[in-house]
Amino acid sequence: MPVPKPGKRKAAVQAAPPKKKSAARRPPSPSPEVDNAGFEDLEDDEGGSEDGHMPNIYDDPMIDAPGSSGSEDEEEDGDLGEGDEDEDAGSLVDDELNEFADESTLQAGPSRTRPAGKSLYAPPTVEEMDRLRTAQETGNTFTLQLEALLSSTLLPTVPHPALKSLLSAVHDLILSLPSLPGVSPKAAVQRIGEIPFPGGTEWRPLKGEVQWTLGFEKPGEVIVGGSWGVCGGYKKGKGEMGGIDLAVVMPTAMFSAKDRMNYRYFHKRAHYLAVINKALTAASKKGGALSRVKARWGTASGDERRSVIILRAGKDQGLKHSVDITIHASLPSTVFPPPTLQPSKSLLRIDDESTPTPLYTMSILHDTLHKPHLLHLHRLSQLMPGRTVDSFLALWRIWAARRGIPTERGGSGWFAGMVLGWVVEGGEIGGQGGDRTRTKRMRGLGKGLGYWGALRAAWEFLAHTDFEATPIYTTPDDGLIPKTEFTKAFQDVFVDPSGSVNVFGGWEKGDVEMLRHHARETLAMLEDIETDRFAEVFLRSESLPVQVFDECSRVDTSSCSLSGTATQRAEHPSEADFHASSIAPILRRGLSDRAKLVHVSAASDSSLTVGIIYDPSNATRLLDIGPSSDKTAECEAFRQLWGHRAELRRFKDGSISESVVWDVSRPEDAAFIPGRIVGWLLSRHLGVDDDAVVSLSSNPSWLSITQVPPSARDAVCVQGSEKLGFRPIMTAYDELYRLLKSIDDDLPLAILHVTPADEILRYASTFIPHPIDADRWPTAPDCLKHLPKAEIVLQFESSPRWPDDLAAIQKVKLALIEKIARIIMQRLPRSRAGLALDANASEIEDQAALEIFLPQGVAFHVRIFNERERTLLERITEDDAPVFGTSLPRPPRRLALPALDHHIHRFVHRPQHHSAMAPLHHRYPSFSSATRLLKRWFAAHMLSLQVRPEAIELLMARAYLDPGPLHVPASATAGFVRAVEHLATWDWKETAAFVPIFSATRDAASQSGRIRFPSDKRKDAQAAFELRRSKDKEIVHGSWVIVTEEDTQGLRWTGEVGKVVAGRVASLAKATLGTITSMAATGEINVVSLFKTPTKDYDALIHLKSAVLPRAAQAIEPVSDLWESKLRYRNLADPGVFGGEIRVAFDPAESLARDIQRLYGDAVLVFFDIHGGNLIGLLWNPAKNAPRALKPFLGYNTKPIDSEAALVEINKDAVLAEVARLGKGLIERIERQR
């Protein structure tokens, strides 16, 4: 067969006719599988291979799946780059023919001949090595997820033809505009209409006559700025791509050297853009490529001095994706000499000619840097392989957007390009020897870095760089402006590659710290390499202020009286920016080490948003110690900050210092101290009223939700006990513990262990158990007669004296309880001890407790644990036959199984859970209050019988031990919001919750202090979860799976949570989170509304009599008249319904609700709020509601139905009548809703 000539196609191959290229392409990556896979195919809506598709990634509405155009108009697919595609196909055929000289030589094996002396396989490229390192560090799944995310985000480098036509039309229109002669500003407004003159009324050119004019000349050039021209487009959202920047270079002849002064340049700039805007608006009303394009005004990077025109285009212009085209006004760098734009110069002169205006001068300099920054990004894209830069910028934008980082404060591709430049090329870093001006050269990581390695390095750079102490310069030598100029003018310094501007110029320090904070938390989260964190890094949104901050405040500045000269105000682009930059330093000084981060931003022209991240170890400190009295200047500054709150105090060591003391009436009030500080400082320095500052976490309503009204507390509790918190019950426990450990000589067996096993003793009870006054108890109203108890487990030594019969063991326990009761009453005068028996308990299970009421006014239940019980019960469940022929017959297995479960739960699981949870109160100061809030939320929504307190504690522990991309909560409200957010977003059908509570008490923390779940146990638990879900696809049992190190099945505390309850919790959590977000945004705080539950979904409602509910005072909205009306005549002896005897843990309403659930089983779901709820909600089980054949032991009242078959259905009226008889005297009425 003749050999074809090189470059010629065989006749059998149909070649496409050559076409002209539409745009130059960047050379492909050395390894197409790494980053470029599928990018060119995206032009044809094929989006890469399906291998890159990972489940659950594309559930996010902001991310399109590969193969999707991202637009609803799929008819556009055939319009994309057909010529380019044909040309690529033809080139591919040419390459194949060049590779093979003779068709007869085609055979299996390598497609290329091996050159002499070279290996058959080439060594891996740098990019491939980086991919291998990434897979090793993060796991191959993480790498595949990254590639899938990028393939669905990045658009082809070749633009859509319609987009090219649109940009060309804008370009041609701007260059074709006619010149306009110079006229006065007033005449210019009359000529073209609206002109967005910046500077406010002080600098407004229309208020008087000026000596300069406003004209228009053809721009020197129009360039494509930003990252689009270098990296191509990216998908910003569903059917929307990232913006495109056009820079219109204004002619030099329009400006004079004095135009840099007093906003004159910005006024000419605004007029220049106004002329272009008018032309674009007129063109949008005509036919052509610009038809129906929408134009609006915006600002560049939030700088109101630098107006921009934003064109919105989309389907009407034939585009696949909607896009914003931002038109900037650019300035040649030769117009103003660089020395005249140094930060130390004063370019705003009204009352002072010596005040530097660094922000003003930097705004001018930014307009000269569109092309230099474009070249900087282009150089990086040429240095780094493939689409590394494109991928880095895309991932950065996604990461920042998920955390709510604004584009003008670090979320933009422009900022990411600056950071990437430092990572790759390095620069100079200041702060050597403690001197900010002394610098040293720092080398970058090199051009071979992959996008993931570069992203990790960028986070490391931000997280570990103090930009104030160690200024950063990405240019090795002095640029246009000396380095010392930046260190004098700015706190945080990060100079761009041209050496002209400080990237952080115009940022409030809180903006820089916020960015660094997110970088630190992301790195801390990624330390756990055993856990897949991809979704938390790139998919999970944590952008709400209530999620990010421990305290969110909204400040109305419309009436504030902040001092400042006209020059100082004009230095800032807006009045709101001036307020924010002035208030933030004051708050930082006042909060000092109470806060790790203070972030102040403008919410509107007349309001500010203050976000604070607390330091949990210092936030609730009662005393602020200032300078020593002998430091006159420091003392004066301290008094100026605090006003009359500052006072001189002498301390125990003899020192005398200025101090500020914050008094609190109760321990819980200490959580409000940071909020009080913010309110005081704003009132003193801004003159705002107390009503002008609305704080979320410091709202007193959060505290009242978990407290009874003072009148109810004072009626039965020891006076002043509210000031002591949990201290009385803990002190009483310590006393009882010492007593029990000292009575061995009086008992037949020695006591080995005394173990607490109650939420009260780990500071986690919803309400603080204030001690009661036994003398006033008999005359107290029935609605206040509730005395909580704390449970303790007592274990005696092993001894052959314990019998081998389960029933006999229970009798021995009774004897020991009676003996201990006598000893306690003998040794503790005025104490009471008795026997408490469990209802419905069999004779072989633990059924008795020692009930103790101590003189302090608190109560305990002491239960006896005998480890032999478990052995005997397990023996029954495993084998029913006696061991010996002479052995006594064993109890039936049906009794042993529930007795064994009850025994393990009471004596193993509960003490074990307590020992793991109790340290969290001391480790995280806000954990206790947050847990109590969450428990109140569950109870308020009538879920007390469906979700155990231990499960709620685990849910809250997860928010603290595994905070994900955020910091560990340091306020109760933040912890509550995080837990609710988890409940709202938790896909419990597909994922289990892992809570490392036992590792928290061991040495299992990562370098950042985060607690890691043991990898081996995580794998076992995950395997068990997947097996359970595969066997129970309908999720009949085990809806919630909450895994701990000691419970890999994850069902120890969640057995009662079914699908109905899990679904209701999720819907309630979503509604609660939405309400909290709305309250924080509007400043209208109504905490009580979060705890009001809808009742329309219940089939029946049982209304209880509030007057006989012992916990009526704990209701969300208690009716104080229930007890206050009777307290007025306390001298009249009225024992009430319950009498004057002290009954420990007595609550007939809770008992009624539990009896209904026990009697009717799964035929009806019972919902009740144990904390003063006066409603019991009933929900019929649909499965039981269906007609069925009559048979014994159905478990509920039935009635026949009209049918040929003998079928029955649940008799709802009869069931409700039975409930009414059961609750006679307690039930007011029963309302059947369906």
Buried (B, 14 or more C-beta within 10 A) or exposed (E): EEEBEEEEBEEEEEEBEEEEEBEEEBEEBBBEBBBBBBBBBBBBBBBBBEEBBBEEBBEBEBBBBBBBBBBEEEEBBEEBBBBBBBBBEBEEBBEEBEEBEEEEEEEEEEEEEEEEEEEEEEEEBBBBBBBBBBBEBBBEEBBBBBBBBBBBBBBBBBBBBBBBBBBEBBBEBBEEBEEBEBBBBBEBBEBBEEBBBBBBEBBBBBEEEBEBBBBBBEBBBBBBBBBBBBBBBBBBBBBBBBBBBBBBBBBEEBBEEEBBBBBBBBBBBBBBBBBBBBBBBEBBEEEEBBEBBBBEBBBBBBBBBBBBBBBBBBBEBBBBBBBBBBBBBBBBBEBBEBEEBBBBBBBBBBEEEEBBBBBBBBBBBBBBBBBBBBEBBBBBBEBBBBBBBBBBBBBBBBBBBBBBBBBBBBBBBBBBBBBBBBBBBBBBBBBEEEEBBEBEEBEBBEBBBBBBBBBBBBBBBBBEBEBBEBBBBBBBEEBBBBBBBBBBBBBBBBBBBBBBBBBBBBBBBBBBBBBBBBBBBBBBBBBBBEBBBBBBBBBBBBEBBBBBBBBBBBBBBEEBEBEEEBBBBBBBBBBBBBBBBBBBBBBBBBBBEBBBBBBBBBBEEBBBBBBBBBBBEBBBBEEBBBBEBEBEEBBEBBBEBBEEBBEEBEEEEEEEBBBBEBEBEBBBBBBBBBBBBBBBBBBBBBEBEEEBBBBBBBBEEBBEBBBBBEBBBBBBBBEEBBEBBBEBBBBBBEBBBEBBEEBBEEBEBEBBEBBBBBBBBBBBBBBBBBBBBBEBBBBBBBBBBBBBBBBBBBBBEEEEEBBEBBEBBBEBBBEBBBBBBEBBBEEBEEBBBBEBEBEEBBEBBBBBBBBBBBBBBBBBBBBBBBEBBBEBBBBBEEEEEEEEEEEEEBBEEEBBEBBBBBBBBBBBBBBBBBBBBBBBBEBBBBBBBBBBBBBBBBBBBBBBBBBBBBBBBBBBBBBBBBBBBBBBBBBBBBBBBBBBBBBBEBEBEEBBBBBBBBBBBEEBBBEBEBBBBBEEBBEBBBEBBEEBBEEEEEBEEBBBBBBBBBBBBBBBBBBBBBBBBBEBBBEBBBBBBEBBBEBBBEBEBEBEEBBEBEEEEBBBBBEBBBBBBBBBBBBBEBBBEBBBEBBEEEEEEEEBEBEEEBBBBBBBBBEBBBBBBEBBEEBBBBBBBBBBBBBBBBBBBEEBBEEBEEEEEBEBBBEEEEEEEEBBBBBBEEBBEBBEEEBEEBBBEBEEEE
